[in-house]
Amino acid sequence: MTKTISYNPKYPSIEDLRKKAQKKIPKFAFDYLDGGCNEDVNIHKNTNELRRVELKPNYLVPFTKPSLKTELFGHTYDAPFGISPVGLQGLMWPKSPEILAKAAFEHNIPFVLSTVTTSSIETIAKITEGKAWFQLYHPAKQEVTHDIIKRIEEAECPVLVILSDVPSFGYRPRDIRNGLSMPPRMTLQNILRVMTRPEWALKTLINGQPSFETLKPYMPKNLNLSQLAGFMNDTFSGRLNEEKIKKLRDLWKGKLVLKGVESVQDMETAVRLGLDGVIISNHGGRQIDVGQATINSLQTIAPLYKDKIKVMMDSGIRGGTDVSRALASGADFTFMGRSFMYGVAAMGNKGGDHTISILKTQLNQIMEQLCCESTGDFNKFLI
């Protein structure tokens, strides 16, 4: 059954949602969502370079109704985009992972749960009836890896996403200035900021302090804030290598996707190790500020490997028009993180459904204009 498309006309664009979100959540939460690393160069470059891509419409050709349906890993989704993994989602809006997972399930698009977000594997699996993907931050301890793999197997997650682009955490001046931690350090400045966002404060009070729900079984009891950073550093070894990927490939029998690929060399390794897909990504500009835009990486990599492995892309995609540009440039599928979080922060429980509806409507309109009947045909219109 196809989900009905419906959105609030007061917020018809992702930028409208972004502006509304900025007014509804505290500055430390919005800065964490909206910011990149260092001087925020790549966060802007990702979108700006993507929007240089142009498509040519063909109006006077035979044309029937366009279809957004897209096959990926044996499942036919209702649109060629999904929801990227985002850390600390409950900090930005209470119950965000649950809201977005429910919307994704109802609209038949993939939702990817982050290891370090604020809902558990089991909760999201129940909401999505086992259709959610899981993104793994690589644990330093083998027993933790094995246990998480066991949990996502039991939850029937079809796809495991592993990260290559977090060998270290990004240097993020906004978060440093805001004293961001989990939960945020309540300086006088942050307290005053919370007081100006009463709806966020009340919902956070009702739902309780957000925490790393998936990681709770591995965390010492009564862990205080001063110990949290040490726990995270001791628990996770962010840098992937071939040996670690091989072990995960042996452990995980489902589809395995490598996220963070930006070079032909890394792509070649992914193919050689038998991975099922890659996500061309620079972590939304949150990890490195000196690299190229993801669309440029996609345009280099996709022509060489498109027939060997599923090539997906995130980072810089903000709307349906951007999805069309990425698909035309060689992506089989796309993902967005910030766009959906803006929606939830702006509109609460309705934000996930609203954002997906906007994106589907925009993409359908582009296909009508181009006379593009299938999402796999966008490359035919690339200038």
N, C-alpha and C positions, 0 to 999 in steps of 0.2 A: 504494500500500500504506500503510495507516494504522499509525503507530508505536504500539507497545504502551505503555500507561500503567503506569509503575512508579516508586515512590518509597520512600525509606527512612522507615519510620514513626517513627523517632527525631526527625525534623525535618519535621513535617507542616504547618508554616506558614512564611511568609516571615520572621516575627519570630524563629522558632527558628533560621533560617539566619543572620539578622543577628547574633544573640547568639553563634552558633558562629564566624562570620567574625571577630568582634571578638577572639575568643580565639586565632585562628589566624594573623592577619597583624599586622605591626608597627603601632603607633599612628599613625605618619605616613601609612601607606597606608589604614588604616581611617578616619581623620579626613578624608582626601581623598574617599573614597567616601561617607561618611555625612553630611558637612557641607554647609551651604549658604553663603550670604554674609552679611556683617554680623552681625546677631543671630539668624540662622536662623529668622526669622519666617515667610517664605513656604514654607519646606520643611515646616513643621508645618501651616500654614494650608491648603496644597494638599490634604493627606490629610484633615484635620479637616472642611473644607468639603465635600469629596467625600462623606464618610460621613454627611452630613446628608440626602443623597438617599435617599428611601424608595420601595420598590416594593411593590405589592399582589398577593399570590398569589390565584389563582382555582383552587380545588381540584376543584370538581364540574363540570368542563367536559370535553368530548371532548378527548383528548390522546394523541398518539403519541410515539415516542422523539425527544428533542431532537437537533438537529444544530448543532455548533459551526462548521461550514464557512461561510466568509465570502468573497464575491467582492470583489476589489479590483484595479483597473487590469487587468482581463482575466484575472486569475489567481484560482483558488479556493484559498484557504488553509484549513488544517485547524482554525484557531481565529482569533478576532477580535482577536488581539494579536500584537505583534512585539517584537523586541529593539532598544531605542534605541541610538544611537551614544554611546559613552562614551570619553573620552580617557584615555590612560595606563593602559589595562586591564592590561597586563603588569606594571605596578608593584604592583597589588593582588593578582594571582595570575599566575604565569608561564603563558604561552600562553592567557590568557583569551579573546582574540578567536577563536582557532582552536577552542577548546572550545565556545564559544557558537555559532559559525557552524555547526559540525558538528551540534550539537543542533537548531538551528533548521532546517537542511536536512532532517534525519531526521524532524522533526515537521511539516514543511511550513508554517513560519511565516517571516516576513521577518526577516532580520538586517541591521542598518544599520551599516556600517563608518565610523568617524570618520576624518577626515584626520589627526588627531593621536593616534591610538591606536598600538598596538605590533605591528601586523601589516600586511602590504602588501596592496594591491588584488589583486595577482596570486595571492597565497597564499589569500586568502579566496575569490576567484573559483573556484579549483581545488576547494576544499573544498565549495562550494555549487553547483558546476556552473553558474556564471554567474547564480545567482538572488539573490545578495546586493545590497542597495541600498548607495549611497555618499553620505555626508554631506560636503559641501564647505565648508571654511572659505575664504572668498574670498581668493585670492592677490592681492597687490598688483601682481605682474608678469604681464602678459598672456600671455607665453610659458609661464609655469608653469601658468596656467589651461588653456591650449590642450593642454598635454602631459598634464595630469591627465585632462581630458575624453577625450583620445585613449586613454589607458590604461583608463578605465572602459568606453569603447565596445568596446575589444578584449576586455575581460573580460566583455562582454555583460551588464553591470549593467542591470536594467530601469528603475530609478528613481534619479534624482539628487535629493538633499535639500540645499537651501541654507538657511543660517542668517541670521535677521534679528535674533536676540537677543544677539549678542556684538559690539556696537560697541566694547566695551572688556571686559577680563577682570574678573570679579567680584572684589570685595574680600572675601577669605576669611581671617579671623583665625586659624583653626586651622592652615591651611597656612603662613601667615606665621610663626607661633610654631614650627612644626615644621621650618622651613627647607626646605620642599618644593621640589625641582627635579627635573630628569630627567637622570641618576638622582638620588635624594635625597641631600642634603648629609649626609655621615657625621660628624655631631657625636658627641661622647661619648655624649650622651643617646640619639641614634638608634642607635648601635652597640649600646648596652645593650638597647634595645628589640628589635633584630633577634636578639640572642642568646637572648631569651626566646621566639622563634618559630622553632625549629630546622627545622621542615618547610618553611616558607616560605623560610628562608635557604638550605637545601640545594637546593631546586628552582630557586631563582633562580641559584645557583652553577652548577648543571648546565645550565640553559637559557641562561645568559649575561645580561649586562646588557640590560634592555629599552631599546629606542630607537624613534624615529619612522620605522618601516620605509617607509611610503609616501613620506615626504619625503626619504629618503636621496639620491635622484638630484639633488636641488636644494640639498643641504647641502654646504658646504665640507668637504674632508677634514680629519680630525684636529681637529674643532671641540671646543673645551673648554667646560666649564660656564659660565665667565664670558662666553663668546661666544654661548651658546645663546639667551638672552633677546633679544639684539640681532638675531640671525638671525630669530627668530619675529616680532619687531616689524617688521622690514624686509620679510619675505616675505608677511605677511598684512595685508589691510585689512578689518577686521571689519565695518565699517558698509556695509550694502547700501543701494542706492537704485534708482530705476526704471531708470536707464540701465544699471546693472550687470546687473539682472535681465533686461532686454531682450536684452542681449548673450548671456547664458547661455541664454535661450530660443531664440535663433537658433543657438547652437552645439550645443545638446543636443537630439537628436531623440526621445529617450525621454520617459518621464513625468517631470515636474518638480514638486517639492513644496517649499513654503516652510515652514520650521519656525520657531516663535517668534511666531506671530500671536496677538495678544491684544486687538486693537481692530477695530471695524467699519471704520474708515478703512483699516487695513492689509489687511483682508479684501477690501474693495472694489478695492484696487489689485491684489491677487493675481488676482482674477477678470478684471479689465480687461486684465491683461498675458498672459492665456491660460495660467495655471498649471493643473496638473491636480489639485492637492490642497494642503491646508495641514495643519500640525500645530499645534493650539492648545497652547502650551507656554510656561512661563517658565524653561526650562532646569533644571527640578527644584529651583527655588528657589536656584540657584547664581549668578544674575546680578543679580537685583533683589529687594529686600526690602520695597518699599513698594507693590507692585502687588497686584492681587486674585488669588485662587486660580484655577487654570486651569478648574475646573468652572464657576465663575461666568462666566468669559469664554465658555466653550462654550455655556452656557445663553442668553447674549445673541446670539452669532453664528450658531449652528447653524440656528435657525428661519428666519433671513433668507437663508441661502446654501446650504442642504443640497441643493437641487435643481440648483445651478449648478456645484458643485465638491465633491470629496471632502473631508470634514471629519474630521480625526483629532485625537487628544489624547494627550499624555503629561504627566508631572509630578504626583506625588501618588498614582499608582496603585500599590498594593502587593500586590494579590491578585485572585483571580477575582471576588469580590464587588464590588471596586472597578471592575473591567472592566464588570460588568453595570450599575453605576450610571452610568458614562460613556456606555455605549451607549444606555441609557434616556434620557439627557439630550441626545442628538442626535449623538453621535460615530458615524461609520461604521466606525471602527477605532481601536485603542489601542496605545500603546507603553509599555514599562517599561525602565528602565536599572538602577537600584539593585537591584531585586528579583533580577535575574539575576546581578549581580555578587556579591551576598550568597551566592547559591547556589554559585557557582564558588569564592569565597574559603572557604566552609565545607566544600565537598565535592570540590574539585579537578575531575578529569576527569568525574566523575559529576554535577557541579553543574548543568550546563545541562539535561540530560535530567530530572533530579530536579525542578528548578524548573518547567519546562514541564508536567510531569506533575501537579504540585500545582495549577497554575493551571487546567489543563483539567478536573481532577476537581472543583475548587471551582465552576467556571463551569457545568459540567454539572449539579451538584447544585442550584444556584440555579435553573437552567432547569426542572428537574424540579419544584421547589417552586412556582414561579410558574405552571407549565403553559405555558411558553414554548417553542415548537417550533423557532424560528429566531432567530439573533442579530439579525436585522433587525426583530424584533417586540418588543424590550425596551421601546420607548417606550409600548406599550399598557398597561404595568403601572406606569407612573410615577405616583406620587401627587402 
